[in-house]
Amino acid sequence: MPTLQPQSQSQSQSQLQPVCPGARLPRIVIIGAGPGGLCMAIKLKAAGFSDFVLLEREDEVGGTWINNRYPGLACDVPSILYSFSFEQKPDWTRAYAQQPEIKAYMQHVAEKYGVLPHVRFNTGVRQARWDDASCQWHLTTTTGEAVVADVLVSALGMFNQTQWPNIPGLGDFAGEVLHTAHWPKQGKDLRGRRVGVIGSAGSAVQLIPEVAREAARLVVFQRTANWVMPKKDATYDEAELAEFRRQPERGPQLRQACYEEFEARITFANPNLVEATKAAALQNLAQVVDPAVREQLHPQVPLGAQRPLYSNEYYPTFNLPHVTLVSDEVERVTPSGVQTSAGAVEDLDLLILATGYAANKFLSVIEVSGRDGLALKDAWRDGPQAYLGITTAGFPNLFMIYGPNTNNGSILTMIEHQSDYIVARLQDMHRMELDWIDVRPQVMADYNDKVQQAIQSIGPWRTLGTKYYRAASGRVVTQWPYTMATYEAWTRASGLEVFETRHRRAGLKATTPQGA
């Protein structure tokens, strides 16, 4: 297998001594074969852990880049940062890669690093239960199988449960209803259609310009105006791509420069940079010709209070004669269209729901129970929380990739730091012959208090505009308030001392994992 190289900005935590030959290795189950699951699998192999399986509910690897395929879907992180440090791609065809190219990259990574033989496709997880007696996780899959693991890694991340709007009459619509998260694999012919889009955030900003190119009429129903920044989205021709391939040594340098620029923006700590970004967004908005429409699209919340959005095509779309913006509240869906609070009914034959995901659920979208039968939904009653976003007290040998409060910067960089941390803890367990480790409740509480205090120091995140980020309690559960470098430093500085541990009992006979 190819040798992993550490990230240029730091020494990778997974570059530790491989596990001891001859000793019993833990049986590891990874839920999901998206970017997080793939990275975790590759890091495990590099460290010598070979007994693992990825349970993937779809029939391909790629995670969100498989589940999402609506027109216009692209990454909002520069392409040069949206690759793993050990498999950097020098020849992205544009500055911000689109879904087909990212999907192909993820599948290339899975093939090159030998992950595919470990993947069980069309197999989701319904339930995960920790058994105190055997010190193992017992899983029930969507196919009805029982799978037992010593260690469970959730790579579900944030985007796994579709958010359907609670609009009266939605089921009475006589036309077609389509959610962006369930776009047909064969595509959707929009020519001649009267289309309504409910939503104006992440997926909508990318989708709406594409819909406008085909639809006979497009009505956009906006609840909240978002800040939409311009996108330096250059495309590269074959001559440029060939030049990139001839100079692969330039890639790490450009990546490092992009990393440093990205780090400077993600915490909103530089007021001059915030003002410059705001000015660029307002200049972007100025492309809207009609002053009334432009005013409707003008954000009423501070920059950063919502998910940052980027598009060069979104605002100009509202200059098209067949595109209408409606900012009155959607009151109900009728058989023929959408009725607003102003009493108007927009007649439509296709309704697209660009309402995203329940991003604040994480692993709790499945039924999980830990020590003494503790349900994860009860442990997370006030909102998901975990130490470093990776481990939750009361759930031994359970680790999360892209867990609570880890969303910021390039998620692939964050995923690598999390995978390195998990591998290091597994090496600790193997070396010390531990049955299980479980983060200490006070350690987790102190850590989360510090993170929440930092979140409250970021002005935009204190506002009500951050519903995307919050649990029902109001707690911000998605965002990481510091830099990616800080996150890496914290994961590298933390060791086994923060965990309760249980040493392997003398004479304990290893059980054979089921469902292998």
Salt bridges, closest charged atoms under 4 A:
ASP51 OD1 - ARG27 NH1 2.92
GLU58 OE2 - ARG57 NE 3.83
ASP59 OD1 - LYS185 NZ 3.62
GLU60 OE2 - LYS103 NZ 3.48
ASP76 OD2 - ARG307 NH2 3.23
GLU87 OE2 - HIS108 NE2 3.00
GLU87 OE1 - LYS112 NZ 2.90
ASP91 OD1 - LYS89 NZ 3.04
ASP91 OD2 - ARG245 NE 2.66
ASP131 OD1 - ARG129 NH1 3.74
GLU145 OE1 - ARG120 NH1 3.53
ASP150 OD2 - ARG24 NH1 3.47
GLU176 OE2 - LYS188 NZ 2.56
GLU176 OE1 - ARG193 NH2 3.36
ASP189 OD2 - ARG191 NH2 2.81
GLU210 OE2 - ARG213 NH1 2.76
ASP233 OD2 - ARG94 NH2 2.88
GLU243 OE1 - ARG246 NH2 2.55
GLU313 OE2 - ARG213 NH2 2.74
GLU346 OE1 - ARG217 NH2 2.68
ASP349 OD1 - ARG193 NE 3.01
ASP349 OD2 - ARG194 NE 3.22
ASP378 OD1 - ARG381 NH2 3.39
GLU416 OE1 - LYS43 NZ 3.45
ASP420 OD1 - LYS43 NZ 2.98
ASP428 OD2 - ARG425 NE 2.94
ASP428 OD1 - ARG431 NH2 3.03
ASP435 OD2 - ARG502 NE 3.27
ASP435 OD1 - ARG504 NE 3.86
ASP438 OD2 - ARG371 NH1 2.69
GLU500 OE1 - ARG371 NH1 3.37
